[in-house]
Amino acid sequence: IAEATSQGVTFDASERWLLRGTKPPGQAKNAYRLYPVLVHELGHCFGLSHSSDKSDVMWPFYKRDVESPVLSENDKKRALERVAPPPGEDEVVPKTLSGGYFKGEKVYYLGPSKTYSNGDKIEYGNPLDVVGPPRSEEYQGKGLEFSIKGNTTNRNIYLVDVSREIPGPLPGGYQLGEDVYYIGPAKKRSDGQGLTYGQKVEVVGPARSQGYSGKGILCQAPGNKAIDIIWLTECSRKPPAPLPGGFEVGEELYYVGPCKTYSNGDKLMYGQKCEVICPARSKAYHGKGLEVYIKGAKYTHNVHASECHRGKPDALPGGYKCGEQLYYLGPSRTYSNGDSLKYGQRYEVVGPARSEGYVGKGVEVQGPGNKYKDTVLVSDLSPEPPAALPGGYSVGEQLYYLGPSKTYPNGDQITHGQLCTVAGPASAKAYAGKGLEVSFPDNRHNHNFFVTNLSREPPEPLPGGYSLNEKVYYLGASKTFSNGERIAYGQPIEVVGPARSEAYSGKGIEFYVPGNQINRNFFLTDVSREAPGELPGGYQLDAKVYYVGPTKTYSNGDVLKYGTEVEVRGPAAAEGYDGQGLDVSVPNHDGLDSIYLTDLSTETPEPLPGGYEVGDQLYYLGPLKVYSNGDKIGYGVQCEVVGPARAEGYYGKGVQVRVANNKFNSNFYLTHLSREAPGPLPGGYKLSDNLYFTGPSKVYSSGEKLKYGQQVQVAGPATAEGYVGKGLEVFVEGHKYNHDLSTENLSYDVPDPIPGGYEALQQIYYIGYSRTFSNGERIFFGRKCEVIGPCRDKKLKDKSVEVKFAGNKYNRNINLEDLTTEAPPELPGGHQVGDQLYYCGEEKRYPDGDKCTRGAKCEVIGPA
């Protein structure tokens, strides 16, 4: 609020000042009284410093309750000392000393704490009394002599180390005399003394040198004569942590990082020795590195702890040495910071490779003009310049890419017809000597291509007028490729370039199929800009439906079971399915399966008849069947259920089965199937036994005939009523149907011939008298009949044969003498069998009681 010099007092005009006897107005409560301030400032004009006694006028703080201050005895004494020397002193002391100080003025010491050889001490902040001008020539004009309370000797002190103001606290909150740890780099002075990282030092004052003020302190290390200035960041109350890597201060290590040349000319070479002086202080190395001293270097440098070894490092891979100049034979690269690595350019070896995948196989190199080092495999380096590139191209040349457009897993994209830059020879084995490595704008990595896919000229337009990246639809058959990848009818695909396969040249295009890793060539006829029409049966692509056909086993071992849920992939591509089937994907199948619409359903299929399950193993209980394609099944053969029977007449009453070695499945009634193996056949016969029919010849309603003595084959047990358990079903060659026969009419042996030399089913004539049987059936003289077989009555066996008369229900045994192969002659008198006549002879009576009366009506039944 006011300032005093030896010339006068200046008051701050911006403050509100009050004269004696006035009260401060309500709006000026913070006003100052002029008189107390004036008296205090006049004390400074006399050279008086602040007093630590509250009763003194020179107390440094303003007292609002004192309107008219009175000089204390101490104030008066100090003022008299300033204007008159003590009695008896002849020395003339100027009223004003260097720095504007006065003899006897109280000031404060701002320098570092010291202990003198006689035991006197001075500490930062100690009050001092000005005694007079300095006695040492070194301090003339720059210092004064001061007395220090408690000391036996006055001391010369520089003016910069004193102040009228009480000094503030030390930076960082440290206290005088406090012991702290030095955590900065080791320091050595010309006298051989210095500081070491982790050493304990004593705080002796604040640092006041330029740049350190408020940011550093003065410290005294044990045994050191000089005081050191250290930054607050270089001291800590806590002991420092161990150095990274377990190394110690002062330890000598080998540098195993890349060679470095610093801006000041310092160099750090791989394998060079260095001395640890403290942990690295650079942010990039904090907690991971060390600060080291290199012999001959101007400055210390930070290195990663991983770049330091106690043991001497191995030689560089490839036998190369640091500083050696080599040719780079790998692909050219340009980095985001502008650095580049060019094929054929020379680079300097700076150390071993440290990146994963390169350790022990590569080195780090420094290229001219590059900011950073590059890691390179030794296989990409050579002391000799490289050979010319394939195709006569040059590094940096701009070429057109003629291959298909691609998107790589890392996000890189290339387009057919896009310009690229030659980076060097192809590095992949498949392209060696035949390809180049090129770079594309905005791509992260280079890519290898055959020179046939590169040209100095732009490519021709694509066939069909299609454009790169155009989205079209696939209309061809759904496919599963050898690598397991698929394409489905109607699937959207993307044009990536001209077809590269010779078969598609000029007629096809190469496409990207979403979800596939490999591009595919398709004919133009198999693609369209328009989405395909509706699928057969009205199904939708990717719809989930059920397979309701019989279980199938494919040649590759895949099985498709009745009731399996499948997914629609497009129209059926297999031959014979055109418009009548779909291609579907089946879980765990390698490819797509073509299925007829009749074998697919959107509804969950019903359970199989009879409670059977697909895959059940059953026994066939029906007769032997031989199909036109050569398939056959016999009684007792085991078969596998593949689905419900679908043939007309079997629905709901049968299942479809697969028989081993048969080409096709078969439909059977539930009554012809069983989980249990069947018992033996009646008569002890076996399936497929060849037998002879010994019964009467038969003509079935189908027109088929079975002759006495004809050979038959056992097809299974008889199932017709009356034959069950007593007969067999037999197969007759040339017959459409099998027949049930009694075992009594079957034999392994050839039967006896029919008496009279007749043959079964031979047409002959009856020449016996006409007869009427009890059931009303009649036979007439001259009537044709058909030989059925030998007489089954043993008594008449050799004298009779069994014959059948048309229209009669029962066969009849007829004596051989009543049969002939020749047609009989006409009856006498021109009469016909059945004629009604009158008897004109005499009455006759017969032994059995019969009689014949003249005039009685009678019927002609044959010749007499």
Buried (B, 14 or more C-beta within 10 A) or exposed (E): EBEBEEEEBEBEEEBEBBEEEEEBEEEEEEBBBBBBBBBBBBBBBBBBBBBEEEEBBBBEEEEEEEBEBEBBEBBEEBBEBBEEEEEEEEEEBEEEBBBEBBBBBBBBBBBBBBEEEEEBEBBBBBBBBBBBBBEEEEBEEBBBBBBBEEBEEBBBBBBEBBBBEEBEEBBBEBEBEBEBBBBBBBBEEEEEBBBBBBBEBBBBBBBBEEEBEEEBBBBBBEEBEEBBBBBBEBBBEEEBEEBBBEBEBEBEBBBBBBBBEEEEEBEBBBBBEBBBBBBBBEEEBEEBBBBBBBEEBEEBBBBBBEBBBEEEBEEBBBEBEBEBEBBBBBBBBEEEEEBBBBBBBBBBBBBBBBEEEBEEBBBBBBBEEBEEBBBBBBEBBEEEEBEEBBBEBEBEBEBBBBBBBBEEEEEBEBBBBBEBBBBBBBBEEEBEEBBBBBBBEEBEEBBBBBBEBBBEEEBEEBBBEBEBEBEBBBBBBBBBEEEEBBBBBBBEBBBBBBBBEEEBEEBBBBBBBEEBEEBBBBBBEBBEEEEBEEBBBEBEBEBEBBBBBBBBEEEEEBBBBBBBEBBBBBBBBEEEBEEBBBBBBBEEBEBBBBBBBEBBBEEEBEEBBBEBEBEBEBBBBBBBBBEEEEBBBBBBBEBBBBBBBBEEEBEEBBBBBBBEEBEEBBBBBBEBBBEEEBEEBBBEBEBBBEBBBBBBBBBEEEEBBBBBBBEBBBBBBBBEEEBEEBBBBBBBEEBEEBBBBBBEBBBEEEBEEBBBEBBBBBEBBBBBBBBEEEEEBBBBBBBEBBBBBBBBEEEBBEBBBBBBBEEBEEBBBBEBEBBBEEEBEEBEEEEEBEEEEEBEEEEEEEEEEEEEEEEEEEEBBBBE
